Amino acid sequence: MKILKNRILDCISQLLQVVILLIAFAIPILLDGATKIQMLFNGENPDFETVQYYYLVKMGNEVIGLVLMLFILFKLIRPSNKEKIMNTGNLYHDHCYAWYWFCSKVLGYCKCSLVRVPVATQFKLIIRDTFSQYDLRLDDDYKLIDIESVTVEGISDDGYTESVNIVLADTYPITKNLMPESTKNLSTIYIQRETNKNDAVRCYSKDFIESVLNTVRHLPNNVHAINLYPATNPKHNYCIANGVFKMANRSNIDRLVIFPQKRKSGNWNFFEKGITIY
């Protein structure tokens, strides 16, 4: 119940806008808007200035409601949302992709915060260009690391399975026992920042991003799917999704699956089933 309450509180502004649109559609039907518009003409024939209202009356209350709803949407709601940021407040923003798409493409939100958003949803939003801008918090929120050694383990000269696990240990270390049994038999590559000390400090490391890019780009042609196990912050996610996995069909990687984590017995275990990004 608490989770449902938080989700409603998190999107209360958007829900109210939907309610306003539904009310706008319903008012002409409930109040017989066609008859009321017709009464304004007093039986006179329509002229050039009133012909549009004449045709509205002829098309009925449902069309009048639709026109009123679209007017409010495009003249009031979308312009007011253009400068707003979606996902504000100290809540975990766990919404389905369809809701984000609706808020962007219909309600007109242009900017979305990726902070406290599930990693898989972050990747899906970024790769699909759902919003035109993303808020990653201020640069001061990330410790800048200019030069850093990044450990890459699991690179093989003997070949890889068709699906490959890639573990991104950014904010804290990840061991194989945290991964689901269903993928442990696959080739696994670990990419870890050496300054990672399990303190969950948000950092921005170009070397870490470059290591991910080089690893993915040098996978052999027989690899067609990547299972991603990320413990990464929003800024790294944005750079990795944009620079590594937004490939526009120019790569042999045609399937990306991201495995979320859930705290269990003090550890952040990955789910048995991942979320398909593409």
N, C-alpha and C positions, 0 to 999 in steps of 0.2 A: 504493500500500500504506500509506503514511504517513497519507494522508487517511482511509482506512478505519479504521486503528488509532486515530486521534484521535476519530473519530465513536463508536467502541465505548467508548473511555475516557470520553467525554463523557456517555454514557448508561448506564454500567455499573451504576449503582444501580437504574435502572428495569429493565434487562435481568435482573438477579438476581431482582427481584421477580416478573417474568414466569416465570422458571425455577422459582421456589418454587411458583407457582400451578400450573404444569404438573406438577410432582412431586406436589403434593397431589391433583391429579386422577388421576394414574397409580397411586399407591400402592394404593388399594382394588382396582383392576383387577389389578395384578400380584400382590397378596397375597391375592386373593379375600376382600375385606372382608365380603361378604354372609355367607359361611360363618362367619367369625370372630364376627360380631355374633350370628348365630343360635346359636352355641355358648354365648354368654353367657346365653341363656334356658334352657338345659338342657331343651329340649323343653316348657317350660311355656307356657301361653297368655298372650298379652300382656295387661297391665292398663292402666289409664288413664295411668300414668307411662311405660310402655314401648311404647305402641302406635305411636309415631312411628318407633321403631327397627324394629318389625315391618314396617311399610310400606316402610321403606328397604330391608330385605332382599328384599321382594317385587319392588321396582323394579329391583334389580340393581346390580352394581358400578359401572357408568357413572354412575348417578344418585348413588350414595354419593360417588363421586369429585367430581362436580359440587357437591354440597352441601358437602363438605369444602373445596373450592377457594373457593366463595363465602363460607364462614365465615371463612377466613383473609383473604380480600380485604376484607370489610366490618368485621371485628373487629380486624384487626391492621394490614394494609397501608394502607388508606385513612385511618384515624385518624392513623397515624404520618406520612403524607405531607401532611396538612392544613396543617401549619405550615412545611413545607420549601419552599425556593425551587428551582425547576427552572432549569437553565442556570447552574451555578456553575463556578468554575475558569477558568483562563486558557487557554481554548480557543475556537475559532470554532464556534458552535452552529448548524451547517448541517443541520437535520433537516427531513424532509417534514412537511407540515401534518397528515397522518394520524397521525404519531407524537405530535405535540403534543396532538391531540384525544384519543388513547388515554390519554396520561399524565394529562390533565385529567379526562376523563369516566369512565375506568375505574379508573386507579390513584389518583385523588383528589387530585392536585396542584392547589392553589388559586392559587399565586403563581408567576410566571415572570419571569425577568430578560430584558430586551430588549437588553442590552449584548452586543455581538459576535454579533448575530443578523442575517441578511440582511434588508435593508430591506423587501423584498416580503413576507417571512414576518412581520415586525413588523406591517405593515399588515393582513395577513390575520388574525393572532391578535387584534388590537385590534378590528377591525371586526366580527368574528364572535363577540366576547366569549368566546373559548375558555377563558380563565382569569378568575377574579374579581378578581385583583390583578396589577399588573405592576411589577417593580422596574426603575427607570430610573437607578440610582446615586443617590448623595446630591446634594442641591441644591448643595453646595459644589463638586461636580465640573463644574458649568456656570457659566460667567461670565454673570451677570445684566446685561442691557442694557435699561435702563428706556426710553430714548428713542433711536430709531434711524431713519435714513432708509433706506427700502427701495426699490430700483429695480425698476420693472415695465415691461418692454419687450415690444412685440408686440401691444399692445391695438389693435384695428382697428375703425374705423367702417364699413368696407366689407364686413363679414361674415367668417365663419369657415367652415372645412371642418367636416364632420360630426364628425370626430375631431380633437381638438386636442392638441398637445404642450404640456405645462407643465413647465418646467425649474425646479427648486428648488435654487439655488446658496446653500447655507447655510455649509458648512465650507470650501469652496473654489470658485473660479469654474468654470463649465461653458460651453464653446463648442460651436457647432453641429457642428464636425468630429468631436466625440466621439459624436455621435448616429448611429444606424444609417441607411443609405441609404433603407431602406423607408419611413421616416417624415419625411424631410427636406422633402417636398413639402407637408406639412400645416401648418396655421396653428400657430405656435409662440409661446408667451409665456414670457419669462424673468423670474423673480422672484429678486432677489439682494440680500442684505444688503450695504450699502455699506461696512461695516467688515470685510467678508470680504477677507482678505489672503493667502489661500492658506496659512495657518499651521495649519489643521485644528484650531483651538481650539474646544472644545464651548461653545456659548453658548445662552442662553435669551432669545429676543427676542419679546415680545408683538406688536411691530409687524410682524415677519416673518410670524407666524401670521395676524394680521389681514389682511395683504396677500394671503396665499393664500386665505383665506376670501372676501374681497371679490372676488377675481378669479374664483373658481369660481362664486360666487353670481350674478355679473353676466354670465355667458356666455349668449348668446342661445339660444332654444328649439330651434334647429336642431342644436345641439351635443349629441350623445348619448353620446360616448365621450371619455375623457381618457387620454392616454398620459403617465405621470408619470415624470420623470427626476430622481430625488432624490439630492442629496449632503447629507444631513441627519443629525442626531444623534437618538438614541432619544427624548429628551424632546420635541423638535419633532415627530418622527413620531407620538408618542402624541397630542399636541394636535391635529395636522392630521388624523390618521385619525379621531379622536373628534369633533372640531368641524367638520370640513369634509366628509369622505367617508362618515361614518355617517349616511346621509340617510333611511333607513326608507321608501324609495319616494316621498319628497316632492320629488324633483328629476327633471329631464329627463335627467340623467346616469345611464344604466343600464349603463355598462361602464367599469371602471377597470383599466388595465393598467400595471404598474410594470416598468420596464426596469432590470435589475441591471447592475452594472459589473464589468469585468475588466481588470486591469492589462495593457497591451500597449504595447511600445516606449516605456515610461516614462510613458504616459498611461493614465488610467482610462476606457477606452472602454465605451460601453453595448452590451449584447448586441443582436444583430439581432432576436431574438424576446423579447418581454416575458412577464411572468407575470400572468395574469388574476386579479384579486382578486374581482371580481364582474361 
